[in-house]
């Protein structure tokens, strides 16, 4: 049975993210056995192999990679999904950034093993990561990805209209989400890497 990690429920704007994650849990229970957990050093090799399969070597050339190089993921926000046999079938990490001077997170890359893509693993990873981010006080999340897919999680183009990435991206794929209402209101300027040196993980993917 699929499951999500337990967290305390808080009243206020963050509660909707936790409620959404738990609703996703109930919806997924009939779709296949997988578990979500925080990444450990033992997961790195399998994670890198999965990312290679999903994106190939071009993943290191993407603009978003410039915001990940030399950084570690935000604390507690590097997640993996494993199947009933313990094999890693999904990965998602969130990274600390500054968006026009506002503290925020960068979501990605998200990858799911080809044979597990019908199980809802990607959606579960996204919902759980957003719930955890809200639980610990993060206020906003940015990403570059397919708008029709990410809009279902609340990401919108309007939050990034006055922001620029450190390299070329398709503007229609540059999306934002407020975990706290108003967190990106009026945000403008360059998105840059926050000062969070990588000290315990290999090169980010």
TORKOL-4160 file (C-alpha; in steps of 0.2 Angstrom, whole numbers, padded with zeros to 4 digits, m for minus):
205
<pt num="1" X="0000" Y="0000" Z="0000"/>
<pt num="2" X="0007" Y="0017" Z="m0004"/>
<pt num="3" X="0010" Y="0028" Z="0011"/>
<pt num="4" X="0015" Y="0046" Z="0015"/>
<pt num="5" X="0026" Y="0051" Z="0030"/>
<pt num="6" X="0016" Y="0057" Z="0045"/>
<pt num="7" X="0017" Y="0076" Z="0050"/>
<pt num="8" X="0008" Y="0086" Z="0062"/>
<pt num="9" X="m0007" Y="0096" Z="0055"/>
<pt num="10" X="m0007" Y="0115" Z="0057"/>
<pt num="11" X="m0021" Y="0127" Z="0055"/>
<pt num="12" X="m0019" Y="0141" Z="0043"/>
<pt num="13" X="m0013" Y="0142" Z="0024"/>
<pt num="14" X="m0001" Y="0127" Z="0026"/>
<pt num="15" X="m0015" Y="0115" Z="0031"/>
<pt num="16" X="m0022" Y="0113" Z="0013"/>
<pt num="17" X="m0005" Y="0106" Z="0007"/>
<pt num="18" X="m0005" Y="0093" Z="0021"/>
<pt num="19" X="m0024" Y="0089" Z="0017"/>
<pt num="20" X="m0020" Y="0087" Z="m0001"/>
<pt num="21" X="m0006" Y="0075" Z="0002"/>
<pt num="22" X="m0017" Y="0064" Z="0013"/>
<pt num="23" X="m0030" Y="0064" Z="0000"/>
<pt num="24" X="m0018" Y="0059" Z="m0013"/>
<pt num="25" X="m0013" Y="0044" Z="m0001"/>
<pt num="26" X="m0031" Y="0038" Z="m0001"/>
<pt num="27" X="m0032" Y="0039" Z="m0020"/>
<pt num="28" X="m0017" Y="0030" Z="m0023"/>
<pt num="29" X="m0019" Y="0015" Z="m0011"/>
<pt num="30" X="m0027" Y="0004" Z="m0024"/>
<pt num="31" X="m0015" Y="0008" Z="m0038"/>
<pt num="32" X="0001" Y="m0001" Z="m0032"/>
<pt num="33" X="0013" Y="m0003" Z="m0018"/>
<pt num="34" X="0026" Y="0010" Z="m0016"/>
<pt num="35" X="0033" Y="0020" Z="m0001"/>
<pt num="36" X="0040" Y="0038" Z="0000"/>
<pt num="37" X="0055" Y="0043" Z="0011"/>
<pt num="38" X="0069" Y="0055" Z="0013"/>
<pt num="39" X="0084" Y="0051" Z="0003"/>
<pt num="40" X="0099" Y="0043" Z="0011"/>
<pt num="41" X="0117" Y="0041" Z="0005"/>
<pt num="42" X="0113" Y="0023" Z="0000"/>
<pt num="43" X="0100" Y="0030" Z="m0013"/>
<pt num="44" X="0113" Y="0040" Z="m0023"/>
<pt num="45" X="0119" Y="0028" Z="m0036"/>
<pt num="46" X="0101" Y="0022" Z="m0040"/>
<pt num="47" X="0095" Y="0040" Z="m0040"/>
<pt num="48" X="0108" Y="0045" Z="m0053"/>
<pt num="49" X="0105" Y="0029" Z="m0064"/>
<pt num="50" X="0086" Y="0034" Z="m0064"/>
<pt num="51" X="0090" Y="0052" Z="m0069"/>
<pt num="52" X="0102" Y="0046" Z="m0083"/>
<pt num="53" X="0088" Y="0035" Z="m0089"/>
<pt num="54" X="0075" Y="0049" Z="m0089"/>
<pt num="55" X="0085" Y="0063" Z="m0095"/>
<pt num="56" X="0102" Y="0057" Z="m0102"/>
<pt num="57" X="0118" Y="0068" Z="m0101"/>
<pt num="58" X="0109" Y="0083" Z="m0107"/>
<pt num="59" X="0102" Y="0085" Z="m0090"/>
<pt num="60" X="0118" Y="0093" Z="m0084"/>
<pt num="61" X="0116" Y="0107" Z="m0097"/>
<pt num="62" X="0099" Y="0113" Z="m0092"/>
<pt num="63" X="0097" Y="0131" Z="m0085"/>
<pt num="64" X="0090" Y="0124" Z="m0069"/>
<pt num="65" X="0106" Y="0114" Z="m0066"/>
<pt num="66" X="0115" Y="0131" Z="m0064"/>
<pt num="67" X="0105" Y="0134" Z="m0048"/>
<pt num="68" X="0109" Y="0116" Z="m0041"/>
<pt num="69" X="0127" Y="0115" Z="m0045"/>
<pt num="70" X="0137" Y="0117" Z="m0029"/>
<pt num="71" X="0122" Y="0116" Z="m0018"/>
<pt num="72" X="0113" Y="0104" Z="m0007"/>
<pt num="73" X="0095" Y="0101" Z="m0007"/>
<pt num="74" X="0084" Y="0110" Z="0006"/>
<pt num="75" X="0084" Y="0100" Z="0022"/>
<pt num="76" X="0072" Y="0086" Z="0022"/>
<pt num="77" X="0066" Y="0089" Z="0004"/>
<pt num="78" X="0076" Y="0076" Z="m0005"/>
<pt num="79" X="0063" Y="0062" Z="m0007"/>
<pt num="80" X="0063" Y="0045" Z="m0015"/>
<pt num="81" X="0050" Y="0032" Z="m0019"/>
<pt num="82" X="0053" Y="0013" Z="m0018"/>
<pt num="83" X="0043" Y="m0002" Z="m0023"/>
<pt num="84" X="0038" Y="m0017" Z="m0013"/>
<pt num="85" X="0055" Y="m0025" Z="m0016"/>
<pt num="86" X="0064" Y="m0009" Z="m0010"/>
<pt num="87" X="0070" Y="m0004" Z="m0027"/>
<pt num="88" X="0071" Y="0015" Z="m0030"/>
<pt num="89" X="0057" Y="0020" Z="m0043"/>
<pt num="90" X="0056" Y="0039" Z="m0041"/>
<pt num="91" X="0066" Y="0054" Z="m0035"/>
<pt num="92" X="0062" Y="0072" Z="m0032"/>
<pt num="93" X="0072" Y="0086" Z="m0023"/>
<pt num="94" X="0069" Y="0104" Z="m0019"/>
<pt num="95" X="0083" Y="0117" Z="m0019"/>
<pt num="96" X="0085" Y="0133" Z="m0009"/>
<pt num="97" X="0085" Y="0149" Z="m0021"/>
<pt num="98" X="0082" Y="0167" Z="m0021"/>
<pt num="99" X="0068" Y="0173" Z="m0033"/>
<pt num="100" X="0071" Y="0192" Z="m0035"/>
<pt num="101" X="0077" Y="0192" Z="m0017"/>
<pt num="102" X="0063" Y="0182" Z="m0010"/>
<pt num="103" X="0068" Y="0165" Z="m0002"/>
<pt num="104" X="0060" Y="0151" Z="m0012"/>
<pt num="105" X="0063" Y="0133" Z="m0018"/>
<pt num="106" X="0067" Y="0126" Z="m0035"/>
<pt num="107" X="0058" Y="0109" Z="m0038"/>
<pt num="108" X="0066" Y="0096" Z="m0048"/>
<pt num="109" X="0071" Y="0086" Z="m0057"/>
<pt num="110" X="0057" Y="0074" Z="m0055"/>
<pt num="111" X="0060" Y="0056" Z="m0062"/>
<pt num="112" X="0050" Y="0040" Z="m0061"/>
<pt num="113" X="0055" Y="0023" Z="m0068"/>
<pt num="114" X="0046" Y="0019" Z="m0084"/>
<pt num="115" X="0038" Y="0004" Z="m0077"/>
<pt num="116" X="0030" Y="0013" Z="m0062"/>
<pt num="117" X="0023" Y="0029" Z="m0071"/>
<pt num="118" X="0005" Y="0023" Z="m0070"/>
<pt num="119" X="0005" Y="0022" Z="m0051"/>
<pt num="120" X="0004" Y="0040" Z="m0048"/>
<pt num="121" X="0022" Y="0040" Z="m0040"/>
<pt num="122" X="0026" Y="0057" Z="m0048"/>
<pt num="123" X="0011" Y="0066" Z="m0041"/>
<pt num="124" X="0013" Y="0058" Z="m0024"/>
<pt num="125" X="0031" Y="0064" Z="m0023"/>
<pt num="126" X="0026" Y="0082" Z="m0028"/>
<pt num="127" X="0012" Y="0083" Z="m0015"/>
<pt num="128" X="0022" Y="0076" Z="m0001"/>
<pt num="129" X="0037" Y="0088" Z="m0005"/>
<pt num="130" X="0025" Y="0103" Z="m0005"/>
<pt num="131" X="0017" Y="0097" Z="0011"/>
<pt num="132" X="0034" Y="0095" Z="0019"/>
<pt num="133" X="0040" Y="0112" Z="0013"/>
<pt num="134" X="0025" Y="0121" Z="0020"/>
<pt num="135" X="0027" Y="0111" Z="0036"/>
<pt num="136" X="0044" Y="0118" Z="0039"/>
<pt num="137" X="0040" Y="0136" Z="0034"/>
<pt num="138" X="0045" Y="0138" Z="0016"/>
<pt num="139" X="0034" Y="0151" Z="0007"/>
<pt num="140" X="0036" Y="0148" Z="m0012"/>
<pt num="141" X="0041" Y="0135" Z="m0025"/>
<pt num="142" X="0047" Y="0138" Z="m0043"/>
<pt num="143" X="0050" Y="0125" Z="m0057"/>
<pt num="144" X="0053" Y="0124" Z="m0076"/>
<pt num="145" X="0041" Y="0110" Z="m0083"/>
<pt num="146" X="0026" Y="0105" Z="m0092"/>
<pt num="147" X="0012" Y="0118" Z="m0087"/>
<pt num="148" X="m0003" Y="0106" Z="m0090"/>
<pt num="149" X="0005" Y="0093" Z="m0078"/>
<pt num="150" X="0010" Y="0105" Z="m0064"/>
<pt num="151" X="m0005" Y="0116" Z="m0065"/>
<pt num="152" X="m0015" Y="0102" Z="m0056"/>
<pt num="153" X="m0003" Y="0105" Z="m0041"/>
<pt num="154" X="m0007" Y="0124" Z="m0041"/>
<pt num="155" X="0008" Y="0130" Z="m0051"/>
<pt num="156" X="0005" Y="0146" Z="m0061"/>
<pt num="157" X="0013" Y="0156" Z="m0074"/>
<pt num="158" X="0008" Y="0173" Z="m0066"/>
<pt num="159" X="0020" Y="0170" Z="m0052"/>
<pt num="160" X="0035" Y="0171" Z="m0063"/>
<pt num="161" X="0031" Y="0184" Z="m0075"/>
<pt num="162" X="0043" Y="0197" Z="m0068"/>
<pt num="163" X="0057" Y="0184" Z="m0064"/>
<pt num="164" X="0071" Y="0179" Z="m0075"/>
<pt num="165" X="0082" Y="0163" Z="m0074"/>
<pt num="166" X="0101" Y="0163" Z="m0076"/>
<pt num="167" X="0099" Y="0156" Z="m0093"/>
<pt num="168" X="0086" Y="0152" Z="m0107"/>
<pt num="169" X="0070" Y="0144" Z="m0103"/>
<pt num="170" X="0053" Y="0143" Z="m0111"/>
<pt num="171" X="0043" Y="0156" Z="m0102"/>
<pt num="172" X="0027" Y="0145" Z="m0104"/>
<pt num="173" X="0036" Y="0132" Z="m0093"/>
<pt num="174" X="0043" Y="0143" Z="m0080"/>
<pt num="175" X="0030" Y="0142" Z="m0066"/>
<pt num="176" X="0028" Y="0146" Z="m0048"/>
<pt num="177" X="0017" Y="0142" Z="m0032"/>
<pt num="178" X="0014" Y="0151" Z="m0016"/>
<pt num="179" X="0014" Y="0140" Z="m0001"/>
<pt num="180" X="0010" Y="0156" Z="0009"/>
<pt num="181" X="m0002" Y="0168" Z="0001"/>
<pt num="182" X="0007" Y="0184" Z="m0006"/>
<pt num="183" X="0025" Y="0176" Z="m0005"/>
<pt num="184" X="0028" Y="0180" Z="m0023"/>
<pt num="185" X="0018" Y="0196" Z="m0024"/>
<pt num="186" X="0028" Y="0209" Z="m0033"/>
<pt num="187" X="0043" Y="0198" Z="m0035"/>
<pt num="188" X="0055" Y="0203" Z="m0049"/>
<pt num="189" X="0072" Y="0201" Z="m0054"/>
<pt num="190" X="0085" Y="0186" Z="m0056"/>
<pt num="191" X="0083" Y="0169" Z="m0049"/>
<pt num="192" X="0099" Y="0164" Z="m0041"/>
<pt num="193" X="0106" Y="0150" Z="m0031"/>
<pt num="194" X="0105" Y="0153" Z="m0012"/>
<pt num="195" X="0120" Y="0150" Z="m0001"/>
<pt num="196" X="0118" Y="0132" Z="0004"/>
<pt num="197" X="0135" Y="0123" Z="0000"/>
<pt num="198" X="0134" Y="0105" Z="m0004"/>
<pt num="199" X="0144" Y="0096" Z="0010"/>
<pt num="200" X="0137" Y="0078" Z="0010"/>
<pt num="201" X="0130" Y="0074" Z="m0007"/>
<pt num="202" X="0139" Y="0072" Z="m0024"/>
<pt num="203" X="0136" Y="0083" Z="m0039"/>
<pt num="204" X="0117" Y="0088" Z="m0040"/>
<pt num="205" X="0107" Y="0081" Z="m0054"/>
